[in-house]
Amino acid sequence: MASLDSTEDAAAAWAEEAQFPWPTVMKEDLAKTDIMEHQGRGVPHYVLVNKEGEALATGKEACLAKIAELSE
């Protein structure tokens, strides 16, 4: 998850509330990743990417469904 929150605590609190179990990348660290290739126009914007940076799913429901499929 890429977070635009101002603090890691705020990002962690949101991730916990939204039940996001995956790592959070803070805005100051975004340049160190390829995640901005998948940026959206709104917040939140959901894109599930693999370790090669390829998009596997876009949109909340599609991402959650793909995560469930990959978890089987």
KEKE-3310 file (N, C-alpha, C; in steps of 0.2 Angstrom, whole numbers, plus 5000, padded with zeros to 4 digits):
npx = (5004:5003:5005:4998:4998:5003:5010:5019:5012:4999:4996:4998:4987:4976:4978:4976:4963:4957:4959:4971:4984:4996:5013:5016:5020:5028:5025:5037:5045:5041:5048:5058:5052:5043:5030:5023:5020:5008:4999:4983:4969:4961:4958:4955:4965:4966:4978:4984:5000:5013:5029:5038:5033:5022:5005:4992:4979:4965:4956:4946:4938:4942:4955:4955:4948:4958:4969:4963:4961:4975:4979:4974)
npy = (4994:5011:5025:5041:5047:5058:5053:5038:5031:5036:5030:5016:5015:5017:5007:4996:4998:4996:4983:4979:4969:4970:4977:4994:5008:5023:5041:5048:5038:5033:5036:5027:5015:5006:5009:5021:5020:5015:5024:5032:5042:5045:5044:5032:5022:5007:4995:4979:4973:4963:4956:4959:4971:4971:4974:4965:4966:4978:4990:4990:4978:4969:4968:4962:4950:4944:4943:4934:4923:4920:4916:4904)
npz = (5000:4996:5005:5008:5020:5033:5044:5049:5059:5057:5045:5048:5057:5048:5039:5048:5052:5039:5037:5030:5026:5020:5017:5020:5010:5013:5008:5006:5003:4990:4978:4978:4974:4961:4961:4958:4944:4944:4948:4953:4951:4961:4979:4990:4979:4972:4967:4964:4964:4958:4964:4953:4949:4941:4937:4945:4948:4948:4957:4972:4975:4965:4968:4981:4979:4970:4979:4988:4980:4977:4990:4992)
capx = (5000:5006:5001:5000:4997:5008:5015:5018:5007:4992:4996:4997:4980:4971:4979:4973:4955:4954:4962:4976:4989:5002:5017:5015:5026:5026:5025:5044:5049:5038:5052:5062:5049:5040:5023:5020:5018:5001:4995:4977:4967:4958:4961:4960:4966:4968:4981:4988:5006:5018:5036:5041:5029:5016:4998:4988:4972:4964:4950:4946:4935:4946:4962:4953:4947:4964:4972:4960:4963:4982:4980:4971)
capy = (5000:5017:5030:5048:5050:5062:5049:5031:5029:5037:5025:5010:5015:5016:5000:4991:4999:4994:4976:4979:4965:4970:4982:5001:5013:5030:5045:5050:5032:5031:5036:5021:5010:5008:5009:5027:5018:5012:5028:5033:5049:5046:5041:5027:5019:5000:4991:4974:4972:4957:4958:4962:4978:4970:4975:4959:4968:4985:4991:4986:4971:4964:4966:4958:4944:4941:4941:4928:4918:4919:4914:4897)
capz = (5000:4996:5009:5008:5027:5035:5048:5049:5064:5054:5039:5051:5059:5043:5036:5052:5051:5033:5037:5025:5029:5017:5019:5018:5008:5014:5002:5005:5000:4984:4973:4979:4971:4954:4962:4955:4938:4944:4952:4951:4951:4967:4985:4989:4973:4973:4962:4967:4960:4960:4965:4947:4948:4936:4940:4944:4948:4949:4960:4978:4975:4961:4972:4987:4976:4968:4985:4991:4975:4978:4996:4992)
cpx = (5004:5002:5003:4999:5003:5013:5014:5013:5000:4991:4994:4990:4975:4972:4975:4965:4953:4956:4966:4982:4996:5006:5014:5021:5024:5028:5033:5048:5046:5043:5057:5059:5046:5032:5019:5018:5010:4997:4988:4975:4963:4961:4955:4959:4969:4971:4985:4994:5010:5025:5040:5038:5024:5009:4994:4981:4971:4957:4950:4944:4939:4953:4960:4952:4953:4969:4969:4961:4970:4983:4978:4977)
cpy = (5006:5022:5037:5051:5053:5058:5042:5028:5030:5032:5018:5009:5014:5009:4995:4991:4996:4986:4975:4975:4966:4976:4989:5005:5020:5035:5047:5044:5030:5031:5030:5015:5011:5008:5015:5025:5016:5017:5030:5040:5051:5043:5038:5024:5012:4997:4986:4973:4966:4960:4961:4969:4977:4971:4968:4961:4975:4986:4987:4979:4967:4963:4961:4951:4940:4939:4934:4922:4915:4915:4907:4892)
cpz = (5000:5000:5008:5015:5029:5040:5047:5053:5061:5048:5042:5054:5054:5040:5041:5052:5045:5032:5031:5028:5026:5019:5016:5016:5009:5008:5001:5002:4993:4978:4973:4976:4964:4955:4959:4947:4938:4948:4949:4952:4958:4973:4989:4982:4974:4967:4966:4962:4963:4962:4959:4946:4943:4940:4939:4945:4950:4952:4967:4978:4971:4965:4978:4984:4973:4974:4988:4986:4976:4985:4997:4992)
residu = (MET:ALA:SER:LEU:ASP:SER:THR:GLU:ASP:ALA:ALA:ALA:ALA:TRP:ALA:GLU:GLU:ALA:GLN:PHE:PRO:TRP:PRO:THR:VAL:MET:LYS:GLU:ASP:LEU:ALA:LYS:THR:ASP:ILE:MET:GLU:HIS:GLN:GLY:ARG:GLY:VAL:PRO:HIS:TYR:VAL:LEU:VAL:ASN:LYS:GLU:GLY:GLU:ALA:LEU:ALA:THR:GLY:LYS:GLU:ALA:CYS:LEU:ALA:LYS:ILE:ALA:GLU:LEU:SER:GLU)
# end
